[in-house]
Amino acid sequence: METSNQSQIRLSVVVTVYSETFSLNESVERLIRKDRGYIQEIILVISPKSSPECIDVCQQLDQKYDFLKLHMQQNNPGVGWAIREGMEMASGDYVALLSADLETEPEAVDRMVRKIEETGCDGVIGNRWLKGGGFQNYDPVKLVLNYGFQTIFKFLYWSPLGDLTYGFKVLRKEMIDQIRWEGVLHEIYIETTVKPLKLGFRMEQVPTVWIGRREGESKNTFLRNFRYVGLALNTLFSNKKKLLKSE
């Protein structure tokens, strides 16, 4: 672990797991190498459909690190449920959300924490479109569609954030606990950005690189993108009180 510039932030890292093996192990090891004392816990939220090989890797990591916790996803299927369960379990001041497939860049978590230390913001998203970020092995058609979507919703939400659909981010736990979350599938990725924006929380961004996974396959089909659109529009035109948990 890095020891310079010791951080005062207490971070819970929620990692969604679906049959990854070497990618999962590398994600955890790279997170820990950049840690400046802020990682309080790493929570692996494991899909019940994960392979025996994946479960074995999870158990090995659990034995290796005292601060690592295993949680078998209770509501399924759906990565949205996994993220919601992980956020609820988290005990840190902030919660990082990333996947075990290495499409999310583990080192960017440290950049997000530094942004929080500098600004005191409520959340930081990874932005693949910023200078220093980017896409590797990304479908060209999806890239064009992604850019168009980001441009439209950046305008609609009147926000400087440029990657609203990306699920890679760090959020203040106090804020998480106030919001009523609905996403059960991949729409949770945009929900965890647009609901804080709609409610007036301060959100920042840092560059990050997306790299196509080296094992497994994505469960996010093209048709599921319409769930992103529906949730983003519904949030945009919702009364703010409806986005909050009832007292």
C-alpha positions in Angstrom: 0.0 0.0 0.0 1.0 3.6 -0.6 1.8 5.4 2.7 2.5 9.0 1.6 -0.3 11.6 2.0 -2.3 9.4 4.4 -6.0 10.0 3.7 -8.6 10.7 6.3 -11.4 9.3 4.2 -12.9 5.9 5.2 -13.8 4.1 1.9 -15.9 1.0 1.3 -15.2 -0.5 -2.1 -18.1 -2.5 -3.6 -17.0 -4.9 -6.3 -19.7 -6.7 -8.3 -18.6 -10.2 -9.2 -19.9 -12.5 -11.9 -17.6 -15.5 -12.6 -14.4 -13.4 -13.0 -11.2 -15.1 -11.7 -7.9 -13.5 -12.7 -9.6 -10.2 -13.4 -11.1 -10.2 -9.9 -7.8 -11.0 -8.3 -6.0 -8.3 -10.3 -8.7 -5.7 -9.5 -8.3 -6.2 -5.8 -4.5 -6.3 -5.8 -4.4 -3.1 -7.9 -6.8 -1.3 -5.6 -4.7 -2.2 -2.6 -1.4 -1.1 -4.2 -2.8 2.4 -4.6 -4.4 2.6 -1.2 -3.2 5.5 1.0 -4.9 4.2 4.1 -8.5 5.1 3.0 -9.8 1.6 2.2 -11.8 0.4 5.2 -13.3 -2.6 3.5 -13.7 -4.3 0.2 -17.1 -5.9 -0.3 -17.3 -8.6 -3.0 -21.0 -8.9 -4.0 -21.1 -12.3 -5.8 -23.8 -13.4 -8.2 -25.3 -16.8 -7.2 -24.7 -17.8 -10.8 -20.9 -17.4 -10.5 -18.7 -20.3 -11.4 -17.0 -22.6 -8.7 -13.7 -21.2 -9.9 -14.8 -17.7 -9.2 -16.1 -18.6 -5.7 -12.8 -20.2 -5.0 -10.9 -17.0 -5.9 -13.3 -15.0 -3.7 -12.6 -17.3 -0.8 -8.9 -17.1 -1.3 -9.0 -13.3 -1.2 -11.2 -13.5 1.9 -8.6 -15.5 3.7 -5.8 -13.2 2.5 -7.3 -9.9 3.6 -9.0 -9.2 6.9 -10.8 -6.2 5.6 -12.4 -8.0 2.6 -16.0 -9.3 3.0 -18.0 -11.7 0.9 -21.7 -11.2 0.2 -23.8 -13.6 -1.9 -26.3 -11.5 -3.8 -29.8 -12.0 -2.3 -32.0 -10.4 -5.0 -31.3 -11.6 -8.5 -30.7 -11.5 -11.3 -29.4 -8.1 -11.9 -26.3 -6.0 -11.3 -28.6 -3.2 -10.0 -29.6 -5.4 -7.1 -26.0 -6.3 -6.4 -24.9 -2.6 -6.2 -27.8 -1.7 -4.0 -27.1 -4.5 -1.6 -23.4 -3.5 -1.5 -24.2 0.1 -0.9 -26.5 -0.8 2.0 -23.8 -3.0 3.6 -21.1 -0.4 3.3 -19.9 1.2 6.5 -17.4 3.8 5.2 -17.9 7.5 4.7 -17.7 7.0 1.0 -18.5 4.0 -1.3 -16.7 3.2 -4.5 -18.6 1.2 -7.1 -16.7 -0.9 -9.6 -16.8 -4.3 -11.3 -14.5 -7.3 -11.2 -14.0 -7.5 -14.9 -11.2 -4.8 -15.2 -13.4 -2.7 -17.5 -13.2 -0.3 -14.6 -9.7 1.0 -13.9 -8.8 0.2 -10.3 -6.2 3.0 -10.1 -8.9 5.6 -10.9 -10.3 5.1 -7.4 -7.3 6.9 -5.9 -7.9 9.8 -8.3 -11.5 9.9 -7.2 -10.5 10.0 -3.5 -8.0 12.8 -4.2 -10.8 14.8 -5.9 -12.9 14.3 -2.8 -10.0 15.4 -0.6 -9.5 18.5 -2.7 -13.1 19.6 -3.1 -15.2 18.0 -0.3 -17.7 16.9 -3.0 -20.5 14.4 -2.5 -19.4 12.1 -5.4 -17.0 11.6 -8.2 -17.6 9.8 -11.5 -15.1 8.3 -13.8 -15.3 10.0 -17.2 -14.0 8.1 -20.2 -14.4 11.2 -22.4 -12.0 13.5 -20.5 -8.4 14.1 -21.5 -6.4 11.3 -20.0 -9.4 8.9 -20.3 -10.5 6.8 -23.2 -11.8 3.5 -24.6 -10.0 0.4 -25.6 -11.6 -2.5 -27.6 -14.9 -0.6 -27.6 -17.4 -1.2 -30.4 -17.3 1.8 -32.8 -21.1 2.0 -33.3 -21.6 1.9 -29.5 -19.0 4.6 -29.1 -20.9 7.0 -31.4 -24.2 6.2 -29.6 -22.5 6.7 -26.3 -21.2 10.1 -27.3 -24.6 11.1 -28.5 -26.3 10.0 -25.4 -23.8 11.8 -23.1 -24.2 15.0 -25.1 -28.0 15.0 -24.9 -28.3 14.2 -21.2 -25.4 16.5 -20.2 -27.5 19.3 -21.8 -30.8 18.1 -20.2 -29.3 17.9 -16.7 -27.4 21.1 -17.4 -24.3 19.4 -15.9 -20.6 19.6 -16.7 -20.4 15.9 -16.1 -19.7 14.1 -19.4 -20.1 10.4 -18.8 -23.5 10.0 -17.0 -24.0 6.4 -18.0 -20.8 5.0 -16.5 -21.2 3.1 -13.3 -17.7 3.6 -12.0 -17.8 6.2 -9.2 -17.4 7.1 -5.5 -20.4 8.4 -3.6 -20.9 9.8 -0.1 -22.5 7.2 2.1 -24.8 9.7 3.8 -26.1 10.7 0.3 -26.6 7.1 -0.7 -28.7 6.4 2.3 -31.1 9.3 1.5 -31.9 8.3 -2.0 -34.6 5.8 -3.1 -32.8 3.5 -5.6 -34.9 1.6 -8.2 -32.5 0.1 -10.8 -32.3 -3.7 -10.9 -30.2 -4.1 -14.0 -27.5 -1.9 -15.7 -29.7 1.3 -15.4 -28.4 1.6 -11.9 -25.2 3.0 -13.5 -26.9 6.2 -14.7 -29.3 6.3 -11.7 -26.4 6.7 -9.3 -25.3 9.8 -11.2 -28.5 11.5 -12.3 -30.4 11.2 -9.0 -27.6 13.0 -7.0 -27.5 15.6 -9.7 -31.3 16.1 -9.7 -31.2 16.5 -5.9 -28.5 19.1 -6.0 -25.6 17.2 -4.6 -22.1 18.2 -5.7 -20.6 15.8 -8.2 -17.2 16.0 -9.7 -15.3 13.9 -12.3 -11.9 12.4 -13.1 -10.6 10.8 -16.3 -10.5 7.0 -16.6 -9.8 4.4 -19.3 -12.3 1.7 -20.2 -10.7 -1.5 -21.4 -12.7 -4.4 -22.9 -12.9 -7.4 -20.6 -10.5 -10.3 -21.1 -12.8 -12.9 -19.6 -16.5 -13.5 -19.6 -19.0 -11.6 -21.5 -21.1 -8.5 -20.8 -24.8 -9.0 -19.8 -25.7 -5.5 -20.9 -27.5 -6.0 -24.2 -28.3 -3.2 -26.6 -32.0 -3.2 -25.8 -31.2 -2.6 -22.1 -29.9 0.8 -23.1 -33.6 1.9 -23.3 -33.8 1.3 -19.6 -31.1 4.0 -19.1 -33.1 6.5 -21.2 -36.3 5.7 -19.3 -34.8 6.1 -15.9 -32.9 9.2 -16.8 -36.0 10.9 -18.2 -38.2 9.8 -15.3 -35.7 11.2 -12.9 -35.4 14.5 -14.8 -39.1 15.2 -14.6 -39.7 13.7 -11.1 -40.5 15.7 -8.0 -37.4 15.7 -5.8 -39.3 14.3 -2.8 -40.2 11.2 -4.8 -36.5 10.5 -5.3 -35.9 10.4 -1.6 -36.6 7.6 0.9 -39.7 8.2 3.0 -39.1 9.2 6.5 
